[in-house]
């Protein structure tokens, strides 16, 4: 059953032209749980396996999705760019949503993040965990520090007034996607996307989204090592 993206366009928007881009690295434990959310949805799903060492691809292939695989591990930014290139070159997508593979995001937030784009008001919509009351409860302090540092860095370097710079839940029109090219292969790609939004003078907004902090996601993406990697990439632009 089709979801309502907005009342105005629910009759005309073909949800198969909404592509969900999911970068994944060693997500055998969570990728099936994530893809289960999309059962009975009409979105087109693209998973990019960034040379996982586990059975991420094998689990993914059990679902009706498109799977791309890197032959070597290049990083999340590179995986996203691989997905963007594929969509621009090989699909008739109108909108693209980036979605994490560790189970932190909620598929029910997709219509909310698409609504500002389908209404024609904005070019990009950015998910923010800080706009949803109680959503930061349980967040590790080092992750919170990294996120706040990212906000400050982005405001100084781009002038964009955003509250959450490293949220992997975003939506773009296809025209916007053609203007974005990620060069930062690793975690600093999130700030690079914001920089390109500013440079291209694209209209953007933030949308409150749910972030689930599970023991698995904390282990995978909220570790001190991962947070320090983000800070390093921000400061030194490492590829």
N, C-alpha and C positions, 0 to 999 in steps of 0.2 A: 504494500500500500504506500503510495506516495506521501511524503511528508509535506506539510504546509511551510513553505519558505516565507512567503508573505501572502496576505490575502489577495493583493492586487495581481500577483503573477503566478499563483499556484496552478492556473489552467495552462499557462504557456511555457513555464520553465520545465525543460526536460532534465530530470535529475541525473540522467546518464551523462549529461554534459557538465556535471559537477564532478571533478576528479579529486579524489582524496589521496594525497601523497604521504606514504608512511615509510620513512627511513628506518632500517632495522640492523642491529649488529648484536649477535648472540642473544636473541630474544626468543629462543625456543620455548621458554617457560611462559611467556606472556603474549606472543603474537596471536595465538589461537583465541585467547580471551578477547583480545582487541578486535579481531576479525569477526568473532561471534556477534559483536555489537551491530555489525552491518548486515546480518542476515535479515532478509525481507525488506532491506532498504534498496533504493534504486540508484545509488551513487556508483560511479566507476572507481574502482580501487586500484592503486598502483603501489606495490611494495618494492623497495630497493634494498636488497640484501647486500650490505657492505662487507662482503667476504667473511661471513660468520663462520666460526669454527664448530658451531653446534648444528642442530637440525632446524634452524630457522626456516630455511627454504623448503624443507620437506613438509613442515607443518603448514606453511603458506600455500603450498600447492594443493592442499586439501580443499581450498576455497576457490570460488569463481572470481579470481582477481588476476591482474597482470603482474608478473614478477620479473624484475631486472636484477642481475647479479654483477657485482664488481669482482674482478679476478684477484685484486689485492685490496686490503683495507685502506680506504682513503679518508675516512672521517664523515661525520654527519653532514657537514656543509657540502661536500662533494656528492654525497648520496642525494641530497635535495636537488642539486643542480642537474644531476643525471635524470632525475624525475622530471624536472622542469623542461629540460631539452626534449625528452621523449614526448611530453604532452604537447608542446608547441609544434613539434615536427610531425607527429603521428596521430593526433586526435582532433576532434572538433569541439574541444572543451570551451566552455564559456567562463567557468569559475574554477579555481583551484584552492583546495584547503590542505594545509599541512597538519599532520596529526601524529603524535608520538606513538611509539610501539611498545611502551612499557606499562600501559594500562592506566596512565594518569588522566587521560582525557575522556570526556563523555560524549558519545555520538549525538545525544539529544541537544547538545549545544551547537551543533552544526547549523541548523536553520537560523539560530540567533546571530551567528557570526556572518552568515550569508546575507541576512536581511539588509544591512546598510549598502551592500553592493548591488543586490537585485533591484533596490529602489532607485539606483542611479545616483545616490548621494556621494558615495565614496569609491576610491580606487582600491583601497586595502582596508581590511578590518583586522585588528590585533587583539588576541585574547589577553585578558588580564586577570590574574588570580587575586589581585589586591582590590578590585572593585566589587568583589563578592564577600559580604560579611562572614567572618569566621573561616574563610578559605585558607588562611595562612596558619591556622592552628596545627601544631605538630610539625611545622617546617623546621628542619635542622638550622641551627644558628649560623653555621658557615654558609649555607645556601642563601639564607636571608641576607647576610652581609654581602655576598656576591651579587645578588639581585639588586640591592640598593646601590652598590658601587656601579653596576651596569647602567642603572637609571641616571645617576649623576654623570657618568662618562658620556652617555648618549645626549643628555641635555646640553652639556658643554660642547661636544663635538658637532652636533647636528641642529640643536635648537628645538628638537621635537619634544613636546611635553607628554611623555608617556609614563606609565606607572609600573610597567613590567616589560623589561627588554629581552628576557630570555625565556619567553613562553613559546613553545613550539606549535601552539594552536593559532593559525593565521588563515586569512582568506584573501585571495586576489582575483581581480578580473583577469581574463586572458591577456588583455591589452597591457595591463600592469606587469604581468609575468614576463612579457617580452622585453620589458625595460630593466629587469633585474637579472644580474649575473653574479653568482656567488664565486668569489675567488678564495675566501677563507675556508679551507677544507674542514677545519675542526670546529670548535664550539663558538668562536668569535663570528661565525657567519650570521648569528642573530643580530648583532650590532651592525654588521655590514648591510644586511637587508634594510635596516632602519636608515642607515646613511644614504642608501640609494633611493629610498622613499623621499628623503629630504632633498637630495640633489635633483631628482626629477620633478620636484614640487607636486607630488601626488597627494590627493586627498585621502586622509586616513582617520580612523576612529578606533577607540578601544571598546571592547565588549566584555562584560563580566563572564568568566567561564569557570567551571569546576576543575580543580586539580586534586586528584586523590593521592595522598601520601601513604603508600603501603610500605611494608617492610621490603618488598622486592624493589620498588622504585627508589627507596632510600639507598638500598645497596647498590643499585645500578647507576643512578644518576644524581644522587644527592650526597655523594661521599666528599670528604675533604679533598681528596686527590682530584676529583672531577671539578670541584669548585675552584681549586687553585689553577687547574688547566684553563678554565674560562678566563680568570684574571690574567694569566700569562698571555693568552691569545689577544685579549683586549689591549694590553699594554705594549706588546711587542709584535703583534700582527703575524704570528707564526703560522705557516702553512703546514 
